[in-house]
Amino acid sequence: MPNVGQIYSCGLDWITATFKPDDAGAAAINNLCEHHWAATKNAGGVVEVLAPLKYHGVRGGGIFFGSRADGHMIQMSGPIANVWYKEITKYGSDPNITRLDLEVTAYREPKDFNFAPRYRNQVRRFERMMGRARPVVLNPFDKNLSGDSLMIGDRKSEFHMRIYDKSDESEGLVPPNLTRWEAENKDVLGKRLWKELKAGESPQVLARNHNLDRMLRLGINPEWAAQAVPMHYTPTREKSDAYRRLMWLANDVSKTVATLVEEGYEHEVINALGLQEVVEQLARDSLPGLKQRLHGETWKAPPVAPKMETFITPEGARAILDRRDKERDKRTRERLQKIARETKP
């Protein structure tokens, strides 16, 4: 069991930046995003067309890029923001940072279910002592979950803090007993933090120091105050309708399917699930193990495929671009050679 207060992750959690219509680097960033979305889709991720704030564009793999008449906007969330934030300025862009979120996720006492009300009372006592009346709201994080979320400050102001149960919110994607401290920074505060990132400050160090400073100003001394920053980020996942349906299959259907297959009803299961065409297509794609099983031969498990990353780096996107260009050129040469052979007298 990790120590109480040990930091599990920290760093950037969200960036929103806008560009002028004639920004020199916006087109290059959009091109790089397109290859990132293609890689995300190929890896089974969700890619969708959206128009937040009337910016018409695409979101996938933790990145949104869209445009409207007065400019462009990019949004990056989760771990991808920690990897790609430098890309915003790499192409000579001059972005306007409208929102920059920093997170710290740390372990708490295993039986500390009342952390949110306790912090709320600490803030209220401190606010009364300082003669202030900052909004402090305690709400259930989700009507279907047990975790609480403590909101400090107005969402429309330049600073807003959320403290909530990350383990409940992630639905098992992270270890138990984790609390997330999430600072939403806008306007002047967000721009100041962006300047520190541009100057070379680490996102992890910036998140820890900034969130700690803000907590102390609110009268809270968090358990992780004396902890060093880790070298990884909290995993996140876009929970689409398809993801929820897949989770239902995995949790409620997979056991029944496995039992029926063990009893010898493999083909009946395939028919009942409507997978006939999928199985036939896989067989046509020359999957040796599946072919052997369909033809009743001795079946051997195929080799395990390497685990795919949930997002790629900018260098990976450029490599994909170069590889696709070479493959396209190769196919073009082959077609020209075939035409030359067929038309040769």
C-alpha positions as CSV (number, residue, x, y, z in Angstrom):
1,M,0.0,0.0,0.0
2,P,1.5,3.4,-1.0
3,N,2.1,6.0,1.7
4,V,-0.6,8.5,2.5
5,G,0.1,11.7,0.5
6,Q,2.3,10.0,-2.1
7,I,1.7,11.7,-5.4
8,Y,0.4,9.3,-8.1
9,S,0.5,11.8,-11.0
10,C,0.6,15.5,-11.7
11,G,0.9,17.8,-14.7
12,L,-1.3,19.4,-17.3
13,D,-4.9,18.3,-17.5
14,W,-6.4,20.6,-20.1
15,I,-5.3,23.4,-22.5
16,T,-7.5,25.6,-24.6
17,A,-5.7,28.0,-27.0
18,T,-7.0,30.1,-29.8
19,F,-5.2,31.4,-32.9
20,K,-5.8,34.3,-35.3
21,P,-7.1,33.4,-38.8
22,D,-3.7,34.2,-40.4
23,D,-1.5,32.5,-37.7
24,A,1.5,31.0,-39.5
25,G,1.5,27.7,-37.5
26,A,-2.2,26.9,-37.4
27,A,-2.2,25.0,-40.7
28,A,0.9,23.0,-39.7
29,I,-0.7,22.1,-36.3
30,N,-4.0,21.1,-38.0
31,N,-2.0,18.8,-40.4
32,L,-0.2,17.2,-37.5
33,C,-3.6,16.7,-35.7
34,E,-5.0,15.0,-38.7
35,H,-2.3,12.3,-38.6
36,H,-2.8,11.9,-34.9
37,W,-6.6,11.4,-35.4
38,A,-5.8,8.8,-38.2
39,A,-3.5,6.9,-35.8
40,T,-6.1,7.1,-33.0
41,K,-8.8,5.7,-35.3
42,N,-6.6,2.9,-36.5
43,A,-5.9,2.0,-32.9
44,G,-9.6,1.7,-32.2
45,G,-10.1,5.1,-30.6
46,V,-13.0,7.5,-30.9
47,V,-12.8,10.2,-33.5
48,E,-15.8,12.5,-33.9
49,V,-16.8,15.8,-35.6
50,L,-17.8,18.6,-33.2
51,A,-18.4,22.3,-33.1
52,P,-17.8,23.6,-29.5
53,L,-18.2,27.4,-29.3
54,K,-19.0,27.2,-33.1
55,Y,-15.4,26.1,-33.9
56,H,-16.1,23.4,-36.5
57,G,-13.5,20.6,-36.3
58,V,-12.6,17.1,-35.1
59,R,-11.8,15.6,-31.8
60,G,-9.9,12.3,-31.1
61,G,-7.1,11.0,-29.0
62,G,-7.4,13.8,-26.5
63,I,-7.1,16.6,-29.1
64,F,-9.7,18.9,-30.7
65,F,-8.8,21.4,-33.5
66,G,-11.5,23.5,-35.2
67,S,-12.0,26.8,-37.0
68,R,-14.5,29.6,-37.5
69,A,-14.5,32.9,-39.2
70,D,-12.4,34.8,-36.5
71,G,-9.7,32.1,-36.0
72,H,-8.9,28.6,-34.8
73,M,-9.0,26.7,-31.5
74,I,-7.1,23.7,-30.1
75,Q,-8.0,21.8,-27.0
76,M,-5.8,19.1,-25.4
77,S,-6.7,17.0,-22.4
78,G,-5.1,14.4,-20.1
79,P,-1.7,12.9,-20.8
80,I,-1.7,14.1,-24.4
81,A,-1.5,17.7,-23.1
82,N,1.8,16.9,-21.3
83,V,3.3,15.6,-24.5
84,W,1.9,18.0,-27.1
85,Y,1.9,21.4,-25.4
86,K,5.2,22.3,-27.0
87,E,3.7,21.8,-30.5
88,I,1.5,24.9,-30.1
89,T,4.5,27.2,-30.3
90,K,6.9,25.1,-32.4
91,Y,5.6,26.4,-35.7
92,G,5.8,30.1,-34.9
93,S,2.3,30.4,-33.5
94,D,1.2,33.1,-31.1
95,P,-1.6,31.4,-29.2
96,N,-4.1,33.1,-26.8
97,I,-4.3,30.7,-23.8
98,T,-7.9,30.9,-22.6
99,R,-7.7,28.0,-20.1
100,L,-5.0,25.9,-18.5
101,D,-5.7,23.2,-16.0
102,L,-3.2,21.6,-13.6
103,E,-3.8,18.4,-11.7
104,V,-2.2,16.6,-8.7
105,T,-3.5,13.1,-7.9
106,A,-2.4,11.6,-4.5
107,Y,-3.2,8.7,-2.2
108,R,-5.3,9.3,0.9
109,E,-6.3,7.2,3.9
110,P,-8.1,4.0,2.7
111,K,-11.1,4.7,5.0
112,D,-11.2,8.5,4.5
113,F,-14.6,8.8,2.8
114,N,-15.2,12.3,4.3
115,F,-12.2,14.2,2.8
116,A,-14.4,16.6,0.7
117,P,-16.6,17.8,3.6
118,R,-13.5,18.1,5.8
119,Y,-11.7,20.3,3.2
120,R,-14.9,22.3,2.8
121,N,-15.0,23.1,6.5
122,Q,-11.3,24.1,6.5
123,V,-11.8,26.5,3.7
124,R,-15.0,28.0,5.2
125,R,-13.2,28.6,8.6
126,F,-10.2,30.2,6.8
127,E,-12.5,32.4,4.7
128,R,-14.3,33.6,7.8
129,M,-11.0,34.3,9.5
130,M,-9.8,36.3,6.5
131,G,-13.1,38.2,6.2
132,R,-13.9,36.7,2.7
133,A,-16.8,34.8,1.2
134,R,-15.4,32.6,-1.6
135,P,-18.0,30.2,-3.1
136,V,-17.4,26.7,-1.7
137,V,-19.8,24.0,-2.9
138,L,-19.9,20.3,-2.0
139,N,-21.8,18.2,-4.6
140,P,-22.0,14.4,-5.4
141,F,-19.6,13.8,-8.2
142,D,-22.1,11.7,-10.1
143,K,-25.6,10.7,-9.2
144,N,-24.6,7.0,-9.9
145,L,-21.3,7.2,-7.9
146,S,-20.6,7.6,-4.2
147,G,-17.7,10.0,-4.5
148,D,-18.0,13.7,-3.6
149,S,-16.6,16.7,-5.4
150,L,-15.6,19.9,-3.7
151,M,-15.8,23.0,-5.9
152,I,-13.9,26.1,-4.7
153,G,-14.3,29.4,-6.4
154,D,-16.6,30.6,-9.3
155,R,-16.3,28.8,-12.6
156,K,-16.3,32.1,-14.4
157,S,-13.4,33.5,-12.4
158,E,-9.7,33.1,-13.3
159,F,-9.3,30.4,-10.7
160,H,-11.5,27.4,-9.9
161,M,-10.4,24.3,-7.8
162,R,-12.0,20.9,-7.9
163,I,-11.2,18.2,-5.3
164,Y,-12.8,14.8,-5.9
165,D,-12.4,11.0,-5.7
166,K,-10.4,10.1,-8.8
167,S,-10.8,6.4,-8.1
168,D,-14.6,6.6,-8.2
169,E,-14.6,8.9,-11.2
170,S,-12.3,6.7,-13.3
171,E,-14.4,3.6,-12.7
172,G,-11.4,1.3,-12.0
173,L,-8.9,2.8,-14.4
174,V,-6.7,4.0,-11.5
175,P,-5.9,2.4,-8.1
176,P,-8.2,2.9,-5.2
177,N,-7.9,5.7,-2.6
178,L,-6.8,8.4,-5.0
179,T,-7.9,12.1,-4.6
180,R,-7.6,14.5,-7.5
181,W,-6.8,18.2,-7.0
182,E,-7.6,20.0,-10.2
183,A,-7.0,23.7,-10.7
184,E,-8.7,25.5,-13.6
185,N,-6.8,28.6,-14.5
186,K,-8.0,31.3,-16.9
187,D,-7.3,34.8,-18.2
188,V,-4.2,36.4,-16.6
189,L,-3.5,33.5,-14.4
190,G,-3.6,31.0,-17.2
191,K,-1.4,33.1,-19.4
192,R,1.2,33.5,-16.6
193,L,1.4,29.8,-16.2
194,W,1.8,29.3,-19.9
195,K,4.8,31.7,-19.9
196,E,6.4,29.5,-17.3
197,L,5.9,26.4,-19.5
198,K,7.4,28.3,-22.5
199,A,10.4,29.3,-20.3
200,G,11.1,25.6,-19.7
201,E,9.4,24.7,-16.5
202,S,8.3,21.1,-16.2
203,P,4.5,20.6,-16.3
204,Q,4.8,18.2,-13.2
205,V,6.8,20.7,-11.1
206,L,4.5,23.6,-12.2
207,A,1.4,21.6,-11.3
208,R,2.6,20.6,-7.9
209,N,3.9,24.1,-6.9
210,H,0.9,26.0,-8.2
211,N,-1.7,23.7,-6.7
212,L,0.1,23.6,-3.4
213,D,0.3,27.4,-3.3
214,R,-3.4,27.8,-4.1
215,M,-4.3,25.2,-1.4
216,L,-2.3,27.0,1.3
217,R,-4.0,30.3,0.3
218,L,-7.3,28.6,0.9
219,G,-6.3,27.3,4.3
220,I,-5.7,23.7,3.3
221,N,-2.4,21.9,3.9
222,P,-2.7,18.9,1.6
223,E,-1.1,15.5,2.6
224,W,1.1,15.6,-0.5
225,A,2.7,19.0,0.4
226,A,6.2,17.4,1.1
227,Q,6.1,14.8,-1.7
228,A,8.2,14.9,-4.9
229,V,6.6,14.8,-8.3
230,P,6.3,11.4,-10.2
231,M,7.4,10.7,-13.7
232,H,4.0,9.6,-15.2
233,Y,0.5,10.9,-15.7
234,T,-2.9,9.7,-14.6
235,P,-4.4,7.6,-17.4
236,T,-7.6,8.9,-18.8
237,R,-10.1,7.6,-21.3
238,E,-12.9,9.1,-23.4
239,K,-16.0,7.3,-22.3
240,S,-18.1,7.1,-25.4
241,D,-21.3,5.2,-25.9
242,A,-19.4,2.5,-27.8
243,Y,-17.0,2.2,-24.8
244,R,-19.9,1.7,-22.4
245,R,-21.5,-0.9,-24.7
246,L,-18.1,-2.7,-24.9
247,M,-17.9,-2.6,-21.1
248,W,-21.4,-4.2,-20.9
249,L,-20.3,-7.0,-23.2
250,A,-17.1,-7.5,-21.2
251,N,-18.9,-7.5,-17.8
252,D,-22.3,-9.1,-18.5
253,V,-22.0,-11.2,-21.7
254,S,-18.4,-12.5,-21.8
255,K,-18.9,-15.1,-19.0
256,T,-22.0,-16.6,-20.7
257,V,-20.2,-16.7,-24.0
258,A,-17.2,-18.4,-22.5
259,T,-19.4,-21.0,-20.8
260,L,-21.2,-21.8,-24.0
261,V,-18.0,-22.1,-26.0
262,E,-16.6,-24.6,-23.4
263,E,-19.7,-26.7,-23.8
264,G,-19.2,-26.9,-27.6
265,Y,-21.7,-24.3,-28.8
266,E,-19.0,-22.1,-30.5
267,H,-20.8,-21.8,-33.9
268,E,-24.2,-21.2,-32.2
269,V,-22.6,-18.4,-30.2
270,I,-21.2,-16.8,-33.4
271,N,-24.6,-17.0,-35.1
272,A,-26.4,-15.6,-32.0
273,L,-24.1,-12.6,-31.8
274,G,-24.3,-11.9,-35.5
275,L,-20.6,-12.4,-36.1
276,Q,-20.8,-14.7,-39.2
277,E,-19.6,-12.0,-41.6
278,V,-16.9,-10.8,-39.2
279,V,-15.5,-14.4,-38.8
280,E,-15.6,-14.9,-42.6
281,Q,-13.8,-11.7,-43.2
282,L,-11.1,-12.6,-40.6
283,A,-10.7,-15.9,-42.4
284,R,-10.3,-14.2,-45.7
285,D,-7.6,-12.0,-44.1
286,S,-5.6,-15.2,-43.6
287,L,-5.5,-15.4,-39.8
288,P,-3.8,-18.8,-39.5
289,G,-5.2,-19.6,-36.0
290,L,-8.8,-18.7,-36.9
291,K,-8.6,-20.6,-40.2
292,Q,-7.4,-23.7,-38.5
293,R,-10.2,-23.5,-36.0
294,L,-12.9,-23.0,-38.6
295,H,-11.7,-26.0,-40.6
296,G,-11.5,-28.2,-37.6
297,E,-7.7,-28.6,-37.6
298,T,-5.4,-28.5,-34.6
299,W,-5.7,-24.9,-33.4
300,K,-2.7,-23.0,-32.1
301,A,-3.0,-19.6,-30.4
302,P,-1.7,-16.8,-32.6
303,P,1.1,-14.7,-31.2
304,V,0.1,-11.9,-28.9
305,A,0.0,-8.5,-30.6
306,P,2.1,-5.7,-29.1
307,K,0.1,-3.4,-26.9
308,M,-0.8,-0.1,-28.7
309,E,-0.4,3.2,-27.0
310,T,-3.6,5.3,-26.5
311,F,-1.9,8.3,-28.1
312,I,1.2,9.0,-30.2
313,T,3.9,11.6,-30.0
314,P,4.4,14.3,-32.5
315,E,7.5,12.4,-33.8
316,G,5.3,9.3,-34.3
317,A,2.8,11.3,-36.3
318,R,5.6,12.6,-38.6
319,A,6.9,9.1,-39.0
320,I,3.4,7.9,-40.0
321,L,3.3,10.7,-42.6
322,D,6.6,9.8,-44.1
323,R,5.8,6.1,-44.2
324,R,2.5,6.8,-46.0
325,D,4.1,9.1,-48.5
326,K,6.6,6.3,-49.4
327,E,3.9,3.7,-49.7
328,R,1.8,6.0,-51.9
329,D,4.8,6.7,-54.1
330,K,5.5,2.9,-54.4
331,R,2.0,2.2,-55.4
332,T,2.1,4.9,-58.0
333,R,5.3,3.5,-59.5
334,E,3.8,0.0,-59.6
335,R,0.7,1.3,-61.4
336,L,2.7,3.2,-64.0
337,Q,4.9,0.2,-64.6
338,K,1.8,-2.0,-65.1
339,I,0.3,0.4,-67.6
340,A,3.6,0.6,-69.5
341,R,3.8,-3.2,-69.7
342,E,0.2,-3.5,-70.9
343,T,0.5,-0.8,-73.5
344,K,3.9,-1.9,-74.8
345,P,3.6,-3.1,-78.5
